[in-house]
Amino acid sequence: MAALGLAALVALPGAPEPDPSESREVVPGAETLHVSLQKTTEHERLSPGDRVEYTIGVRNSGSRAVAAAEVVHHLPPTMRYVTGTEGAEVDGRRVVWSRPLEAGERASFTVTGELAALPEGAGRPVATACLRSGANGVLVSCAAQEHEVRRPLAPLWAVATAAAGLLALAGGVAAFRLRARASAPAPSEPAVPAASGPEPSEPVPSEPAEHTPGTEPGTETLSGATVHRLDAHR
C-alpha cells in the first residue's frame, strides 16, 4: 500500500520526481520517518454524501530532530475536504501540515472527507498520506487506504433481476397448485341403487287350452268347481 501511495503522489502536480542519478544518495529521513493511515466510517461501502475520517500517525525513530517535517495528505479525486486538525494548509484535496519532529517523537493528525461522486468505471477511492523531511524534500514514507463504493444497479441488471423474481414467483405458484391437486380427495362416484329383484317381464299370452271332444270351448272344468250343464234340446 505504501508503494501505491508513493506512486500516486509522485504522479501528482507539484510532487518531486525521484532522480535516478540520485538513487544512491541517502535521502534525509528515509530510514527514520514513518507514517500510518487509518480510516473510520459508518458505512462498509460508501455512497455520495458519506463521510470518512482519516487518522494520520507519524513517528521519528531517529536520534536527530527533523526541524521542518511535512505531512502531506491527498484525498481521493471524488472526495472533498470537510475539516481537519488545526494548522493544516488546504489546497483542494491536498492537505499539508508543517511542524518539527523531535527524535523519537510521535504525532497524529485527522482529516474528514466527504464522498462527492462515484469514481468512473471500476475504480475505487484511494486516500494517501506521506511524510518528508522538508518542503522541498522527497516523500520518504507513505500509506494508503482504499474504499469500497456502493454503485447504482445498471438498468439491464435491474430488468434481469425483476424477470428472475417473476419467474421464481410463477414457479412457486404452479408448484403450490400441483401439491394442492395431489392432496385433494378424489370425487366419489354416484351410488348405484341395489337390485330389489328381477325386473317384471311382460306377460306372455297363453295359448288356448285344447278341449276334448264332447266339451264345449270355454267350459273346461276347474279343480274343485261345480259345473252345471244345460241341455239345449230340452
C-alpha positions as CSV (number, residue, x, y, z in Angstrom):
1,M,0.0,0.0,0.0
2,A,2.9,2.4,0.7
3,A,4.3,1.8,-2.8
4,L,0.8,2.6,-4.2
5,G,0.6,5.8,-2.2
6,L,4.1,6.9,-3.2
7,A,3.4,6.2,-6.9
8,A,0.1,8.2,-6.7
9,L,1.7,11.2,-5.1
10,V,4.7,11.3,-7.4
11,A,2.4,11.5,-10.4
12,L,0.6,14.5,-8.9
13,P,1.5,18.0,-10.0
14,G,4.0,19.6,-7.7
15,A,5.3,16.4,-6.3
16,P,9.1,16.0,-6.7
17,E,10.0,13.1,-9.1
18,P,12.9,10.9,-7.9
19,D,16.1,11.4,-9.9
20,P,17.7,8.1,-11.0
21,S,21.1,9.7,-10.7
22,E,20.5,10.4,-7.0
23,S,19.1,7.0,-6.2
24,R,22.4,6.0,-4.4
25,E,22.3,9.1,-2.2
26,V,20.9,8.9,1.3
27,V,17.6,10.7,1.5
28,P,17.2,12.6,4.8
29,G,14.6,10.9,6.9
30,A,14.3,7.8,4.7
31,E,15.2,5.4,7.5
32,T,13.8,7.3,10.5
33,L,10.5,8.9,9.4
34,H,7.4,6.7,9.4
35,V,3.7,7.3,8.6
36,S,0.5,5.3,9.1
37,L,-3.1,5.9,7.8
38,Q,-6.3,4.6,9.3
39,K,-9.9,5.3,8.3
40,T,-13.1,5.5,10.3
41,T,-16.6,5.4,8.6
42,E,-20.1,4.2,9.5
43,H,-20.5,2.5,6.1
44,E,-18.7,-0.5,4.7
45,R,-19.5,0.8,1.2
46,L,-19.6,4.5,0.5
47,S,-22.3,6.4,-1.2
48,P,-22.2,10.0,-2.2
49,G,-22.6,12.1,0.9
50,D,-20.9,9.6,3.2
51,R,-18.0,10.9,5.3
52,V,-14.7,9.3,6.2
53,E,-12.3,10.4,9.0
54,Y,-8.7,9.7,8.4
55,T,-6.1,9.4,11.2
56,I,-2.5,10.0,10.1
57,G,0.1,8.9,12.5
58,V,3.8,10.0,12.1
59,R,6.9,9.0,14.0
60,N,10.6,10.0,14.1
61,S,12.5,6.9,15.1
62,G,15.9,8.6,14.6
63,S,18.3,10.1,17.1
64,R,18.1,13.6,15.4
65,A,15.3,16.0,15.2
66,V,13.7,16.9,11.9
67,A,13.2,20.7,12.0
68,A,10.7,21.1,9.1
69,A,8.9,17.8,8.7
70,E,5.9,17.9,6.4
71,V,2.8,15.6,6.5
72,V,1.0,15.6,3.1
73,H,-2.4,14.0,2.8
74,H,-4.3,13.6,-0.5
75,L,-8.0,12.9,-0.6
76,P,-9.4,10.8,-3.4
77,P,-10.4,12.7,-6.6
78,T,-14.1,12.0,-5.9
79,M,-13.9,13.3,-2.3
80,R,-14.0,16.8,-0.9
81,Y,-12.3,18.2,2.3
82,V,-14.6,18.9,5.2
83,T,-12.4,19.5,8.2
84,G,-9.0,18.6,9.7
85,T,-6.5,19.1,12.5
86,E,-5.7,22.8,13.2
87,G,-2.8,24.3,11.3
88,A,-3.5,22.5,8.0
89,E,-3.0,24.2,4.7
90,V,-5.7,23.0,2.4
91,D,-5.4,23.3,-1.4
92,G,-8.4,21.5,-2.9
93,R,-7.9,17.8,-2.0
94,R,-4.3,18.4,-0.7
95,V,-3.9,18.9,3.0
96,V,-0.4,19.7,4.4
97,W,0.9,20.2,8.0
98,S,4.4,21.5,8.6
99,R,6.0,21.0,12.1
100,P,9.2,19.8,13.6
101,L,9.6,16.2,14.8
102,E,11.9,15.6,17.7
103,A,13.9,12.4,18.0
104,G,11.6,9.6,19.0
105,E,8.5,11.9,18.8
106,R,5.1,10.7,17.6
107,A,2.2,12.9,16.4
108,S,-1.2,12.4,14.8
109,F,-3.4,14.4,12.5
110,T,-7.0,13.9,11.3
111,V,-8.8,14.8,8.1
112,T,-12.5,14.3,7.4
113,G,-13.6,14.0,3.8
114,E,-17.0,13.5,2.1
115,L,-17.6,11.4,-1.0
116,A,-19.0,13.8,-3.6
117,A,-19.2,11.4,-6.6
118,L,-18.6,7.8,-7.5
119,P,-15.4,7.0,-9.4
120,E,-15.7,6.2,-13.1
121,G,-15.6,2.6,-14.2
122,A,-14.5,0.0,-11.6
123,G,-12.2,2.4,-9.8
124,R,-12.2,2.9,-6.0
125,P,-11.4,6.0,-4.0
126,V,-7.8,5.8,-2.6
127,A,-6.5,8.3,0.1
128,T,-2.8,8.7,0.6
129,A,-0.7,10.2,3.4
130,C,3.1,10.8,3.1
131,L,5.9,12.2,5.3
132,R,9.0,14.1,4.2
133,S,11.8,15.9,6.0
134,G,11.1,19.3,4.4
135,A,9.0,21.3,2.0
136,N,11.4,20.5,-0.9
137,G,12.3,17.0,0.3
138,V,11.4,13.7,-1.2
139,L,8.4,11.7,0.1
140,V,10.1,9.1,2.3
141,S,7.2,7.2,3.8
142,C,3.7,6.8,2.6
143,A,0.5,4.9,3.4
144,A,-2.8,4.5,1.6
145,Q,-6.4,3.4,2.3
146,E,-8.8,2.1,-0.4
147,H,-12.6,2.3,-0.2
148,E,-15.5,0.2,-1.4
149,V,-18.3,2.2,-3.0
150,R,-22.0,1.4,-3.5
151,R,-22.7,1.6,-7.2
152,P,-26.2,2.0,-8.7
153,L,-27.7,-1.1,-10.3
154,A,-27.5,-1.0,-14.0
155,P,-30.9,-0.9,-15.8
156,L,-30.2,-4.2,-17.6
157,W,-29.3,-5.9,-14.4
158,A,-32.5,-4.5,-12.8
159,V,-34.7,-5.9,-15.5
160,A,-33.0,-9.3,-15.4
161,T,-33.4,-9.4,-11.6
162,A,-37.1,-8.4,-11.8
163,A,-37.7,-11.1,-14.5
164,A,-35.9,-13.7,-12.5
165,G,-38.1,-12.8,-9.5
166,L,-41.3,-13.1,-11.5
167,L,-40.3,-16.5,-12.9
168,A,-39.5,-17.7,-9.4
169,L,-42.9,-16.5,-8.2
170,A,-44.7,-18.2,-11.1
171,G,-42.9,-21.4,-10.5
172,G,-43.8,-21.3,-6.8
173,V,-47.5,-20.8,-7.6
174,A,-47.5,-23.6,-10.1
175,A,-45.8,-26.0,-7.6
176,F,-48.3,-25.0,-4.9
177,R,-51.3,-25.7,-7.2
178,L,-49.8,-29.1,-8.1
179,R,-49.4,-30.0,-4.5
180,A,-52.9,-28.9,-3.7
181,R,-54.4,-31.0,-6.5
182,A,-52.4,-34.1,-5.4
183,S,-53.6,-33.8,-1.8
184,A,-57.3,-33.2,-2.7
185,P,-59.6,-36.2,-2.2
186,A,-60.9,-38.0,-5.3
187,P,-64.5,-37.3,-6.2
188,S,-66.9,-40.1,-5.2
189,E,-68.9,-41.9,-7.9
190,P,-72.8,-41.8,-7.7
191,A,-74.2,-44.8,-5.8
192,V,-76.0,-47.5,-7.8
193,P,-79.3,-48.5,-6.3
194,A,-79.4,-52.1,-5.1
195,A,-81.4,-54.5,-7.1
196,S,-84.7,-55.5,-5.4
197,G,-85.4,-58.4,-7.6
198,P,-85.8,-59.4,-11.3
199,E,-87.5,-56.8,-13.3
200,P,-91.1,-57.7,-14.2
201,S,-91.4,-59.2,-17.6
202,E,-94.3,-58.7,-19.9
203,P,-97.0,-61.3,-19.6
204,V,-96.7,-64.0,-22.2
205,P,-100.1,-64.7,-23.7
206,S,-101.1,-68.3,-23.0
207,E,-102.3,-70.4,-25.8
208,P,-105.9,-71.6,-25.6
209,A,-106.1,-75.0,-24.0
210,E,-107.1,-77.8,-26.2
211,H,-110.6,-79.2,-25.4
212,T,-111.6,-82.8,-25.6
213,P,-114.4,-84.0,-27.8
214,G,-117.8,-83.7,-26.2
215,T,-116.9,-80.5,-24.4
216,E,-117.5,-77.0,-25.4
217,P,-114.8,-74.4,-25.5
218,G,-114.8,-72.3,-22.5
219,T,-116.4,-75.0,-20.4
220,E,-113.3,-76.6,-19.1
221,T,-113.7,-77.6,-15.5
222,L,-111.5,-76.4,-12.8
223,S,-110.4,-78.5,-9.9
224,G,-112.9,-78.2,-7.0
225,A,-115.5,-76.3,-9.0
226,T,-119.2,-77.2,-9.5
227,V,-120.2,-77.4,-13.1
228,H,-123.8,-77.2,-14.3
229,R,-124.6,-78.3,-17.9
230,L,-127.7,-77.2,-19.7
231,D,-129.3,-79.4,-22.3
232,A,-130.1,-77.3,-25.3
233,H,-132.5,-79.9,-26.6
234,R,-134.9,-79.6,-23.6
